[in-house]
Amino acid sequence: MSSRTRARGVKTAASVHTIQIPRQRWRRGAQPVMVVVPEQPSLTREALGFLGSALWKRRRSLAPTGIAVLAFTGTALLHAVAWWSGLLLAPLAAGPGLWLGIVQRRHPARSTAFAWRVALAVLATFALVWAALAAGFGPLAGSLELVWLLTWITAQTAWLIVRRKH
C-alpha cells in the first residue's frame, strides 16, 4: 500500500494502536506481519503487579521475612545434600552467648539496652539451634516448622519495633 492510497488522519478508538511497518522491498509476495498486543492487562497481571510493587516499596521492613525464607530453603537443601551439616552448625549456637558476654564486658549496659542485647542473643541462639536441627533432621521434622514460624514472627515484630519512626 503506497502512501498515496493510505488514509491520513483516520480516527481510531482509544484502545487501538497502529504500528507502521515499512514496506519490505526484497519479498514482494510475502504476507505482512501482524503483532497483536492486548491493551488491557489481565486481572492476574494487575494483582501481581500491585503485589510486587507493594513488596518492593516495603522491602527494607520485610528483611527478616526474606532471611527466614532463605534459611528455610537453605536448611532444606543442606538436609537433602548433607544431613551431617547439622553437626557442623551446632557449635555456632554458642556464638550469640559469647557475643553478649564480650559486649557486656567491654560496654556495660543497664535496663533497656541490656534487655535488647539479651533478647537479640536469645533470638539468635534460638535461630542457630533451629538451623542446626533443621539441617540435621529437615525443616519439616517434628515441630521444627512451628519453631521456624514463631522465630520468624518474633524477628519480624522486633524488626518493625526497632525501625519504627517516632
Number of C-alpha atoms within 10 A of each C-alpha: 6 6 7 7 7 9 7 8 6 6 7 9 6 7 8 11 11 6 8 6 9 6 11 10 7 7 8 9 8 8 7 10 7 8 7 7 9 9 10 9 9 10 9 9 11 12 11 12 12 12 11 11 12 11 13 11 10 10 13 13 14 15 14 21 15 13 12 19 13 12 19 21 13 16 26 21 15 21 21 13 11 13 19 14 18 22 13 11 17 17 12 14 20 14 14 20 15 12 13 16 15 12 12 15 10 8 8 11 13 8 7 9 11 14 12 13 17 17 13 17 21 16 18 19 18 16 20 20 19 25 28 26 22 27 29 24 19 22 27 13 12 11 9 17 16 13 15 22 12 12 19 20 15 14 20 18 13 17 16 16 10 10 11 9 6 3
